[in-house]
Amino acid sequence: MITVNRKLFVGIIAGVFAITSIADANAHAGIDTRNGTPTKGVSSTVMLRIGHGCTAPDGVTKVATHSVSVVIPVELLASAASAAQQIPGLNAVVVTNKDASGAITSSTITWTAINDSFDINPVGFAEFGIRGSWATAGKFWLDTTQVCRVATNVVVPATIKTMTDPKTKAKIRVWVPESVKTTYQELKLSWTVHDSAYASTLNDAKTIETGPAPTITIS
């Protein structure tokens, strides 16, 4: 008779579920149809899901996502003007892209945090709704870009400056109080490779990671 240590068995099963959950949560970018089947000519909502934020060039520091952009081919959605989900704390903007002849080729939806406090936590996933009546059946790649920002705050000391009075033209000395100047280093996650098996790569500066674009299949 084979006996199994119940605690060990439970621990192994829990570990399997934990590994699965982590793998799902850390997926780079993908489309969640909420178990529905997007169909040509039928209006529905799908969710663009990002699995994580950026990693700073030090390879350790996790950096929040400031904006997310996705390119919607015109063959998938003829008009994306009102396709973007409105999310509190983020501005959603839709831009139409045209070729040299002036023909519309795609639309780009960009969600941008209104300020740093609304940047998306780098740990865990986030979702962005896209709604429309799908124009064509088939498989489509949705090139997606995340922009993260590393903020650096520099204290500018108080000083006295000499300025010209706009009325009298006389030189005057003006007290300028101490201030804080914030600059940003941008990092990018570029999910734009049309190969689902592509292993993501980093540029030499470790500021841009490139990997497979998410796909959607319309029936």
C-alpha positions in Angstrom: 0.0 0.0 0.0 1.3 3.4 -1.0 1.0 6.1 1.7 1.1 9.8 0.9 2.1 12.5 3.4 -1.1 14.7 3.3 0.7 17.9 4.2 3.4 17.3 1.5 0.7 16.5 -1.1 -1.3 19.7 -0.3 1.9 21.7 -0.4 2.8 20.3 -3.8 -0.6 21.0 -5.2 -0.6 24.5 -3.8 2.8 25.0 -5.3 1.6 24.0 -8.7 -1.3 26.5 -8.5 1.0 29.2 -7.3 3.4 28.6 -10.2 0.5 28.7 -12.7 -0.8 31.9 -11.2 2.6 33.5 -11.3 3.1 32.5 -14.9 -0.3 33.9 -15.9 0.2 37.1 -14.0 3.7 37.7 -15.5 2.7 37.2 -19.1 4.1 40.2 -21.1 0.9 41.4 -22.9 -2.1 39.7 -24.2 -5.8 39.9 -25.0 -8.5 38.5 -22.7 -11.9 37.9 -24.4 -13.6 37.0 -21.1 -14.3 33.6 -22.5 -16.3 35.1 -25.3 -15.7 34.7 -29.1 -15.1 38.0 -30.9 -17.1 37.7 -34.1 -17.1 39.7 -37.3 -19.9 42.3 -37.4 -20.7 41.9 -33.7 -19.8 44.5 -31.1 -18.0 43.3 -28.0 -15.4 44.3 -25.5 -11.9 42.7 -25.1 -9.3 43.5 -22.6 -5.7 44.4 -23.4 -3.7 43.0 -20.4 -0.2 44.0 -19.4 1.5 41.5 -17.1 4.1 43.7 -15.4 5.9 47.0 -15.4 9.5 47.8 -16.4 12.8 46.8 -14.8 15.4 49.5 -14.4 18.9 49.1 -16.0 20.2 47.9 -12.6 18.2 44.7 -13.2 16.5 44.9 -9.8 14.4 48.1 -9.5 10.8 47.7 -10.7 9.4 50.8 -12.4 5.7 51.7 -12.8 4.0 52.1 -16.2 3.1 55.7 -17.1 1.4 55.0 -20.4 0.2 52.1 -22.6 -0.4 52.3 -26.4 -1.9 49.8 -28.7 -2.2 49.9 -32.5 -5.5 48.7 -33.9 -5.4 47.7 -37.6 -8.2 49.2 -39.7 -8.9 45.7 -40.9 -9.8 44.8 -37.3 -11.7 47.9 -36.4 -12.7 50.4 -39.1 -13.2 53.2 -36.5 -11.6 53.3 -33.1 -12.7 56.8 -32.2 -14.8 55.6 -29.2 -13.2 52.2 -28.7 -11.1 53.1 -25.6 -12.2 52.3 -22.1 -12.2 55.4 -19.9 -10.2 54.6 -16.7 -10.1 57.0 -13.7 -6.6 58.6 -13.4 -5.7 57.9 -17.0 -6.3 60.0 -20.2 -7.4 57.9 -23.2 -6.5 59.4 -26.6 -7.2 57.8 -30.0 -5.0 58.9 -33.0 -5.7 57.8 -36.6 -2.7 56.7 -38.6 -2.5 57.1 -42.4 -0.2 56.0 -45.2 1.5 58.2 -47.8 -1.6 58.2 -49.9 -3.8 59.4 -47.0 -5.6 56.1 -46.5 -6.3 55.1 -42.9 -4.2 52.1 -41.9 -4.8 51.9 -38.2 -5.7 53.7 -35.0 -3.4 54.1 -31.9 -5.1 54.1 -28.5 -2.9 55.5 -25.7 -3.8 55.6 -22.0 -1.5 58.0 -20.0 -1.5 58.6 -16.3 -2.5 62.1 -15.5 0.3 62.4 -13.0 2.9 60.1 -11.3 0.5 59.1 -8.5 -1.6 57.3 -11.1 1.2 55.4 -12.7 0.4 51.6 -12.8 2.1 49.5 -10.1 4.9 47.4 -11.7 3.9 44.3 -9.7 0.7 42.6 -10.9 -1.3 43.1 -14.1 -3.6 45.8 -15.5 -6.3 45.8 -18.1 -7.5 48.2 -20.7 -10.8 47.7 -22.5 -11.3 48.0 -26.3 -14.8 47.9 -27.7 -16.0 47.8 -31.2 -17.8 46.0 -34.0 -15.0 43.8 -35.5 -14.6 44.4 -39.2 -12.9 41.3 -40.5 -12.5 37.7 -39.5 -9.0 36.4 -38.9 -6.0 36.7 -36.6 -4.6 40.2 -35.9 -1.4 41.4 -34.1 -1.9 44.3 -31.8 1.5 46.1 -31.4 1.6 47.4 -27.8 4.1 49.7 -26.1 4.5 50.5 -22.4 6.4 53.5 -21.3 7.8 53.6 -17.7 9.5 56.5 -16.1 12.3 56.7 -13.5 12.0 60.0 -11.7 15.0 61.9 -10.3 14.3 64.9 -8.0 17.0 67.6 -7.7 16.7 70.3 -5.2 17.4 73.7 -6.7 18.8 76.0 -3.9 17.2 79.4 -3.2 19.0 82.2 -4.8 18.9 85.9 -5.6 18.6 86.8 -9.3 19.1 90.1 -11.1 16.1 90.9 -13.4 14.9 93.8 -15.4 11.7 95.5 -14.3 9.3 95.3 -17.3 7.9 98.8 -16.6 10.9 100.9 -15.5 13.6 98.8 -17.2 15.6 99.2 -14.0 17.7 96.3 -12.7 16.2 94.7 -9.6 17.2 91.8 -7.3 14.6 89.1 -6.8 14.6 86.4 -4.3 13.9 82.9 -5.8 12.9 80.3 -3.2 14.2 76.8 -3.1 12.4 74.4 -5.6 12.5 70.8 -6.7 13.2 69.9 -10.3 12.0 66.5 -11.5 13.5 64.8 -14.6 12.6 61.4 -16.0 14.4 58.6 -17.7 12.1 56.6 -20.0 12.1 52.8 -20.2 10.0 50.9 -22.8 8.4 47.6 -23.1 7.8 47.1 -26.9 5.5 44.2 -27.5 5.7 44.4 -31.3 7.3 41.2 -32.7 4.8 39.2 -34.8 6.0 35.9 -33.5 4.4 34.4 -30.4 7.4 32.2 -29.7 9.9 35.1 -29.7 12.0 35.3 -26.6 12.1 38.9 -25.4 15.4 40.8 -25.7 16.9 43.9 -24.1 18.9 46.7 -25.9 22.5 47.3 -24.8 21.4 50.1 -22.5 18.8 47.9 -20.9 16.2 50.6 -21.4 14.0 48.9 -24.0 12.7 45.3 -23.8 11.2 43.9 -27.1 8.9 40.9 -27.2 5.9 39.3 -28.9 2.8 41.3 -29.7 -0.6 40.2 -28.4 -3.0 38.7 -30.9 -6.8 38.5 -31.3 -8.7 36.1 -33.5 -12.1 37.2 -34.9 -14.5 34.4 -36.0 
